Amino acid sequence: MTYRKQAHYRLLKLVLLTICFFVTSAHSDIVVVVPATSPIKHLSKTQVAKIFLGKSRRFPDGTKALPLNQKEGNLERDAFYQLVSGKSPAQIKAHWSKLIFTGRGQPPKEAASNEVVKQLLINNAVNIGYIDRAAVDNSVKIVALK
Amino acid sequence: MAMGNKLKSLALAIQPASLAAFITAASLSSHPAFALDTFTPSYSFYGFGTLGVVYSDEDQADFVSSWLLQPNGAGHTHQWHAGVDSKLGGQVNVQVNEHLSAVLQVVVERQEDNAWTPAIEWANIRYRLNDNVSIRLGRTVLATFMVSDTRLVGYANPWIRGPQELYQIVPITNIDGVDVIYTRDFGDWRNTLQVTFGQTNQDLITDGELRARNSFLLSNSLEYDYATFRLAYLTAHLDLDTPESNALVNAYNTLSDTLALIPGLEEAAAQASVMPGRYALNDAPIEVYSAGLRLEPENWLFMAEWALVTEANALSKAEAWYTTLGYRFTSVTPYLTLAEVNGDTPQEPGVSTSGLPPSLATTVSTMNSGLHQFLSGASHAQKSITLGIRWDFISNAALKLQYQHVDLDEKSAGRLANVQPHFEPGNRMNTFSAAIDFVF
């Protein structure tokens, strides 16, 4: 009996987790974040895309932008580029191949997860990143996208 | 079991507090190209390559990807050839500090002597003066056309190879010299002006050498959102030494000397004496004008380029264009390309045989037809339609399949190489290519 109960519980947990997964991946609410202390309040999607695609080295106020990517294959990464540039993962990869192999630039450093993004923003190792809205806490600030 | 225990003790050893630091450190070290505020030299390595085969149904000439580099290819030599598009490239980037960086790119592809010898494609140092201006010194790309930059990196291009009608007008890909890039933003517009100056020495098939000296390239790209418009102007002085061209020059010089000794043939002697100067490529100035447009709205891809190359002695004036239309369905992109190159064939009657003794007349007319062949060979004309599909099947590789139907010109062998005596101009030809392009 106990075993069956446990099995039911496990199954329920799995179903719930699966639903959660699909809900989050379907909506994957991505936000652009900066350190809580950053003066940046809002940026346009184009400005963010330019910073992450190596087309712009600075924020509109002239300070240097140090973007942090998420790892290839992370849902956040694909959703982020779709959001700011409308480009697919393959297009982003092709874009960077172009820049790398023409010696015109190197892609931003990559972080493994939302947690690492926040960690590196707090450390001031980088100054702009993107995470799932659910991972936002008071260590980072959401940038309003115009 | 032992493994499980080790993992357990590892998990115990890493306390939650140090876990974040550990992850952070691990994520930082996974990529070598992380310089940020610490400006110690950082190195990063990138690679690219293509594994491809080409089939051609023309058995009296070879389909090649570069008439300058490849002595043979698909068609006559082998119906299926794996050495037309295949290549492997490695690149090391060194970031010394915020301003100074260097790049070395080595590419292994089939060379003019049929050997897969690694060659230095790029080796330059770059100094970034500020956000707008950077200077490169050393061996850099000769960016004559819109995607010259990534000509060798198949993964970065929509097709297996740039449309040859246009891209093979200037088959030289790099230059030793200096270039200055000036980028400026005007609101959402970005303008990039590039000036390159230098020279190139390129070994040719058939023991020849091509030198482009005092090359000067000026290009300007204007980008706005999904659109890029580019104009370029290239000028260079060409020296071409091939056994063929040297033999022709010597033959006409000898002929001129011989005719000059025979009374009454001064006119023919004069005709013969101007031939070497007219057609030898010796410090011959050449100019290339080009324009390109690239549009990528949403999932569409539209590209078009046009180029005009002026006459340079034996090399005829030529005009080329292509246009590509593609559409991305998630990971699959079908595309269609139309392309054409039209080289003027010089109307060169050669040395008049009238009044020559019969034996000499035969020799002269043989020479004249040799000259005509040489000039026709240097003038390419063909048009083609290409249907292709690109499939991005994994994140760093793409499979491409391409069918090309070529209408060859009636006077030349188009972009074909290793042309056999029984080759008939004016034919149609079909090629099929398959390639996997990858980056790492």
Chai-1 contact restraints between the chains, C-beta under 6 A:
chainA,res_idxA,chainB,res_idxB,connection_type,confidence,min_distance_angstrom,max_distance_angstrom,comment,restraint_id
A,R57,B,D131,contact,1.0,0.0,6.0,A-B,restraint_1
A,L66,B,L36,contact,1.0,0.0,6.0,A-B,restraint_2
A,E72,B,S395,contact,1.0,0.0,6.0,A-B,restraint_3
A,A90,B,D392,contact,1.0,0.0,6.0,A-B,restraint_4
A,A94,B,A156,contact,1.0,0.0,6.0,A-B,restraint_5
A,S97,B,V153,contact,1.0,0.0,6.0,A-B,restraint_6
A,S97,B,Y155,contact,1.0,0.0,6.0,A-B,restraint_7
A,S97,B,A156,contact,1.0,0.0,6.0,A-B,restraint_8
A,S97,B,V439,contact,1.0,0.0,6.0,A-B,restraint_9
A,K98,B,T150,contact,1.0,0.0,6.0,A-B,restraint_10
A,K98,B,A156,contact,1.0,0.0,6.0,A-B,restraint_11
A,I100,B,Y46,contact,1.0,0.0,6.0,A-B,restraint_12
A,F101,B,T150,contact,1.0,0.0,6.0,A-B,restraint_13
A,F101,B,V153,contact,1.0,0.0,6.0,A-B,restraint_14
A,T102,B,D149,contact,1.0,0.0,6.0,A-B,restraint_15
A,G103,B,V103,contact,1.0,0.0,6.0,A-B,restraint_16
A,Q106,B,A33,contact,1.0,0.0,6.0,A-B,restraint_17
A,K109,B,H31,contact,1.0,0.0,6.0,A-B,restraint_18
A,K109,B,F34,contact,1.0,0.0,6.0,A-B,restraint_19
A,A111,B,S27,contact,1.0,0.0,6.0,A-B,restraint_20
A,A112,B,S27,contact,1.0,0.0,6.0,A-B,restraint_21
A,V116,B,I23,contact,1.0,0.0,6.0,A-B,restraint_22
A,V116,B,S27,contact,1.0,0.0,6.0,A-B,restraint_23
A,Q119,B,A20,contact,1.0,0.0,6.0,A-B,restraint_24
A,Q119,B,T24,contact,1.0,0.0,6.0,A-B,restraint_25
